[in-house]
Amino acid sequence: MAMPVESQKATRHIKHHFLPHPERKCRASLLASRVIILYSLLALFTLSFLKTVPGHIPGILGYASNINIQDLLEKTNQKRQEMSVPELAINPQLTSAAEKKAKHMFEYNYWAHIAPNGTDPWSFILGEKYDYLYAGENLAKNFTNSEDVVEAWYKSPSHRENLINGKYTEVGFATVNGVLDGYETTLVVQLFGRSRTAPQQIAVRGENTTTKSPVPVSKPKYTSVEPKLAIFPYVKTAVLSFAVFILILFLLDVWYSKRHAILKYTGHSLAHVIFISFAIIAMYISLTPGRII
């Protein structure tokens, strides 16, 4: 039984949304020039949305923030164990200094070891009455979990030097949400130290150990960033998925045109395939949020 004329027309109409038009000698409707312009405008809107919305709507976070200080400590000490370096103990003074450093960066809108007004990390440590013999700092922002933060530090030679430095015996962490450069994100501060006055001791992972000090200190506590709705992972997935979809359409265009000997008047699809492939790689790299200094 033959397919009704209306059904044949509908099938051809849908087909040419995805495949070239033999009669018109042009690309699929979804690859028409006017539609490509629409895609570009949509991409610009999406990037603008990602940039502006997190800074104006409470509870919306640009990047996921499932970061826990207990996990940061465990992952850090795991790396030190692998290098046969003694584990670090959490110190409440260093933890307080790290939190104040993170809040200072948000308050003065910078992300650096040295503040625009010249304030250095050691000022926060000394401000907590921690008299250090050695001290160091690692910073991170926009990561999705604790393991990725520590792994990024470990892969960077300068951060790795701090992470597995045997001169340090104590550490403090802070993970703080705030608005930086116009939209909300998460900063992670890791401060290392070795006190001049405290006796050396090796921390046991999982225990809240502190070194003896003439300055009274409170019991250390672990904190984590409050979970919020993070839109960045969803936007990243949507943008990359859509780019791959367009790439597949161009690949279909090249294959179908060659198979059916369709000579089109609307540009070179193979060149577009190469361009979009590089664009997807570039987008993947640029949309990878984690940064360390």
N, C-alpha and C positions, 0 to 999 in steps of 0.2 A: 504493500500500500504506500503510495507516494505521500511525501510530507506536504501539508497544505502550504499554499503560496505565502500566507502570512507568517507561518512558522519559519519558512526558509528565509524570508526577509529579516525576521527578528534574529535568527541565528547568524546571518551575515553581518548584521548591524553590531551584534555583540562581539563577533569574531574580529572585526576590523577596529575595535577599541584596543586590541592587543597585538594584531598582526597588520602588516602593510596592506595598502589598497592596490591590487593589481591594475584596476582600471584607472584610478587617479594617479598612480605611480608616486605615491607619497607614503610616509610612515604611518604607523598606527595612530588612531585618534588621541590616545593617551600620551603620544610623543609629539603632538603638533606644537608648533612654535608658540602659539598663544597659551597652550597648556603648560609648556616649560616655563613661561613667564609667571604663570600662576604658581607653579611649584616654588620658584625663586621668592616670590612675595610671601608665600606660606613659610618658607625657611626663615626669612627675615623676621616675620611676626613671631615665630617660635623662639628664636634667639632673644628677641626683645622681651618676650613673655618670661623667659627663664631669667633674664637679667633683672627685671623690675618687680615681678610679683613677690618673690621671697622677702624683699625689703619692706613691703607695704601691707602684707597680710600676716597677722600674728599666727603662729602655729605652723606656718609653711616654711620649710627649710630647703635651701637650695641644694644641699648635699645631705646624704644619709649620715646619721651620727650614732651608730651603734658601737660606741667606743667605751670601754670599761677600764678603769685604772688598774683593777686587779689583773685583768688580762694583759695590759701593757707591762706590768711588773713581771708577770710570769713569762711572757714572750721575750722580754729583755734578758731575764736571768737564764732562759733556755739558750739564748745565743751565747751568753757568757760561759755557760756550762760546756757548750760545744768546743769552746776555745780554752777550756781548763782554767777559766778565770773565776775567782770567788764571786758568789752572788751578791747582789745589792740589797740593802735593807731600806724599807720606806722610812723616811724621816719627815715628821710633821712640819718642821721649819722649812725644809726645801719644798714640801707640798704647798705650804702657804705662800712661799715666794713665787712658785710657778703659777699659782692661781692669780696672784696680783700682777704678774707679768702679762698673763693672757688678757686680763681686764684692762690693763694699761694700753695694750695694743688696740683693743676695741675703742677705748676712750679717745685715743689720739689718732685712730685710723691709720695704722701702719702695720707692716708685717716684716720685721727684721730683728736682728739681735740687738742692734743699737737704735734707740728711739730718735726721732727727728730732733728732740731737744738735748740729745747726748746721753740720756739715761742708758746705762748698760745693764746686762743681766745680773752682774755681781752686786749692784745697788739693791736689788730686791732680796738677794740672799743675805747681805749684811743687815738689811732692814729688819730681818727676822732674827737677828742676834746669832746668826750661824757664822762662827769664825772659821773660815775654811782654809785648808792648806792647798787643796786642789779643787777646782770647780769647772763645770762645763755645761753647755746647753744645746739641746736639739729642739727644733720646732717643726710642726707639721700642720697642714690644714686641708680640709675638704676630703678626707679619707672616709671610707665606708665602714671600716672595722679596725680593731686594735691590731690584728695580725698584719694587715697591709701597712700600717704605720711603721711597725718595728721592722718589717721586711724592707721597706723603702730606706729606712735609716741604715740598715745593715748593708744594703747594696751600694750606698754612697760612701766612698773612702773616708771623707772627713767626719761624717756622722758615725760611721762604724768605729772610728778611732775613739770616740766618746763612749759608744755602746759597750765595747769590750776592754776599756782601759782599766787595768788592774789597780791604778792609783785611787780610783773612786771606790768608796765603801757604802755610800748611801745615795738615795735618789728620791726625787719628788716629782709628782705628775699633776697636771691639771688639764681638764677637758672642758672648755667653756664655749657656750653658744653666744653669738652676738652679731652685730651688723658691721661688716667690713667692706669698704669700697661700694657701699650702696645696697648690699643684700646680705641676708643672714647666712652664716656658715659656722663651722666648728673649728676652733683652734686647739691644738695639743701642744703643751709645753712640758719638756722633760729637763729637769735640772739635776746635775750630778754634783756630789761633793765628798770631801773628806775633811772632817773636823780636826782642828789643831789640838783640841783638848780631849776629845773622846777616844777611849781605847779601841784598838782594832778588834773587830769581830766579824764573823761571817754570818750572813743572813740565811735563814732556812726558808725556802720558798713556801709561801702560804701562811707564814707567821708574820704578825705585825710587830717586828722587832725594832727597837730604837737604841741609839747609842747614848751612854751616860753623858750628861752635859751639866755645867753649872747653871744653865738657864732652864727654869721649869718649862716643860712642854706638855701639851695635851696629848691624849691618846690618838695615834694616827687613825684616820678613817679613809675608806675607799669610797670614791664617788664616781658617778658616770653621767654622761650627758642625757638629759631627758629626751626620750624618743619623740620625734615630731614627724609630721607628714613631709617626706622628702620627695620633691617633684623631679629632681635632676635625673635619677636613674630611669624614670619612666620616659622623660623627654629624650634622653640619650637612646634608649631602646627604640622609641618611635622614629626618631630621625634616621638612625642607622638602618632600621628595617625598611623605611620608605626609600632610602637611597639604594638599598640592595634590590628593591622591587623595580625601580627605574632601570638599574643596570640589567636586570633579567629581561625587561622589555626591549632594551637595545640589543641584547644578545639574540633574542627571538627575531628581532628585525633583521639582523645580519644573516641568521640561519635561513629564515623563511624567504628572504629576498634572493639569496644565492640558490636555494633549492628550486624556486619557481621562476628564476631568471627575471626578476622584477628590477628594472632600471628606474630608480627613483630620482626625482628632481629636488629633493629636500635634504641635501647635505650628506655627510659621510658618517654613517652610524658607527663604523669601526673606530673612528677617531673619538666619537662620543664615549664608546665603551672604555677606551684607554683613559680618557679624561675622568670619567666617573669613578673608575677603579682607583685612580690616584686620589680623587676627592674623598672616597670612602676611607681610605687609609689615613688621610690627613684629618678627617673628622674624628676618626676613632682615637687618634693620638691627642687631638685638641680637646676632645670631650672626656678624656681621662682626667678626673678632677684632682687627685692627690698631688700635693706639693710639699717639699721639705726645704728648710734652710738651716 
